């Protein structure tokens, strides 16, 4: 981690999502003008850029010059076009993507559900949740903290529970002489504090109970810790935080007024909710569907103790995905801990697996049983604002990894859990199989108690496990085989990307892959793998996502053994990366789903290279089959993949499993863990109530607002260095043409219609009224992915611009000057037209005292400016094989072309991948490669926004 620059504290909090959970599952499944050049009239009023950039001094109009191609006889040639037909197909695909990206950023047209009774409130009304809660804690206008006596009394209790302070440590703190009396605390030790929480703070969510679950035929009894699921549903649905945002009926969204271009994003835009609402309205009008989303995943709670927990989570599809995906919103509830017994008393492995599966289903049946009657008949519930509706809780989706999918559905390991495709045909794109027939399988399950031998044979024929009474067999409205959800973490990154990385490592020289990895230039979105990637093991989802950003760039121009052409392998890699990125769009329409399927078709057309290299013998991989054959169906059914990413649920393991376990004495952990969780939930609910009281008891419609768009540019409050000499900038910041470029900027800004050649001559003799400038070493940018939808990118993009320096260990850190995508006048939110790559050498401001001397009062330049060195413009098309654009340093008379531009003209940072050639130059390093290499590929995989821009 880099040291913070002096004066570089930002006045906001930055949050970024990560795939943080480790997964040790075995996924190799078995069974034309210069930048900113004014037009001939000198006018720049038609520019879409915030401030038109002046042309670089002494720079003629530049055109893209192609980099040196590898000789045609080289096996590593992946830059040249294949055929004219391929070129035309690539051009058509690019234009189609451009149209799609632009369309997805348009306003949507909503088709409401045709029956007004759907989701309609009832005449009766309950008191608002906050009012009921306040009465139960016996609060008063003078003391909103009750049952605590004061703000200090409450804050200390909240701190102790929120940060998991040990009981003995907290009691020792309170025992300090006069500590309790001086602070006016109502408790003197941990036991007294726990008594207040247990007795005086009302439970908003139900308590856990322990039940014994017995498989009578096997004589096996295990303990199940669970909650009343209907009380959990009432608690989630009735949480006042969610009341302003609850979705109570389905909608269909379109991009056109004619309602022909369907789009899917949140769960209520999916086909499942619309279809289920139609069924209920036909039978009993006035229903409100509560789509239940379940997730389960076994996790270690103690690395060296060999102990595990098996949490079962639940959330509601009525809560928008923007809220559900944030752990801080607590839009989930832990339903229970499923049994994790090793069943060591059963010696036969096959029997042990069968018993474990039956215990799983028996436990789920016990937990979900109370939902059966309300799912059919409905139950009146009040949301946090007191509005009552007749709600039908129906199991809609189950998010889990593949190992849990086969347990949940009863599918055979190695088969698809969604359709009838057997294992040995999973990789055949021409094999057609029907979706698993729920009615047929329910009929088979019904004969389990009649003729065991016939039942077992029927299960074998249907390729399902002979599970006795699966939990989903009689759940109203549930189709477990179509409830399996898309999963970015396990299917895309821990599945497809993990496989692809293994194949690439087997195909190419691992030494050369690591050498390239170590010489990539830095970027905010790029993780530095200083030791390479080939020796890494037990990679997390986040690490696989980091590798996906650079993988294609590592293999371009890299030769295969035996002089075999690498074109198919590069194209196959590009195809899978395209699929992974397209599948994660937070909004889809038919065109993006077509593009996703087309990417998988490209992979199918080129994947034979892995067979030829003896890396694969077949393609019978369940995860690859599911994403290739069923993602479209599942997205159209339930909405986009970010509705169900198990990454969100696995984040919860930290609190409900690991932190809860750490609070125990490691003896009979689960009773202690459940009690710890109940207390923490009470503290969290009480904190929300106090916050509402302190805000003046506002209407719920104004509470818990969704995040507003961030400022497009965020700078530090103070410059990193207040006064840097211009001569120092030219030397230490490698900004050789800084002074002349700044003079040209000032002259051009004051005289936009003047002749450029004249301005360049005047710039050489222009005298600046200052010798030092304030300099900034970082700038942060934010651009929304899809501005008309709430689910936009929330993390800032950071540009680093700094000379060499020493860290706290007195080690010299090399300079870093990031590259950026600059809007040179007419750049749009998608596509490369109007953009150009530049390396940013200095971010600065003109001293305030000099502004009146240089500019008119009514016409001042932007506060923040940047000195950049240009790269050549983008070509008309990216390179044919790998689809990346190629650029090089823009040079004239041996000098790099440069300019001073408004900082707001920088769209975002951009990552350049050096053209390594067949073998990387070992003298190159990550810190010098931008200077010594001459040709680069523009990386479009750094993040989703860049992927949509570099088309």
Secondary structure by P-SEA (a helix, b strand, c coil): cccccccccccbbbbbbccccccccccccccccccccccccccccccccccccccccccccccccccccccccccccccccccaaaaaaaaaaaaaaaaaaaaaacbbbbbcccccccccccccccccaaaaaaaaacccccccccccccaaaaaaaaaaaaacccaaaaaaaaaccccccccccccccaaaaaaaaaccccccbbbbbbbbbbcccccbbbbbbbcaaaaaaaaaaaccccccccccbbbbbbccccccccccccccccaaaaaaaaaaaacccccccbbbbbbbbbbbccccccbbbbbbbbbbccccccccccccccccccccccccccccccccaaaaaaaaaaaaaaaaaaaaccccccccbbbbbbcccccccbbbbbbcbbbbcaaaaaaaaccccccccccccccccccccccccccccaaaaaaaaaaccccaaaaaaaaaaacccccccccccccccccccccccccccccccccaaaaaaaaaaacccaaaaaaaaaccccccccccccccccccccccaaaaaaaaaccccccccccccccccaaaaaaaaaaaaaaaaaaacccccaaaaaaaaaaaaaaaaccccccccccccccccaaaaaaaccaaaaaacccccccccaaaaaaacccccaaaaaaccccccaaaaaaaaaaaaaaaaaaaaaaaaaacccccccccccccccccccccccccccbbbaaaaaccccccaaaaaaaaaaaaaacccccaaaaaaaaaaccccccbbbbbcbbbbbbbccccccccccbbbbbbbbccccccccccccbbbbbbbbccccccccccccbbbbbbcbbbbccccccccccccccccccbbbbbbbccccccccccccbbbbbccccccccccccccccccccbbbbbbcccccccccccccccccccccbbbbbccccaaaaaccc
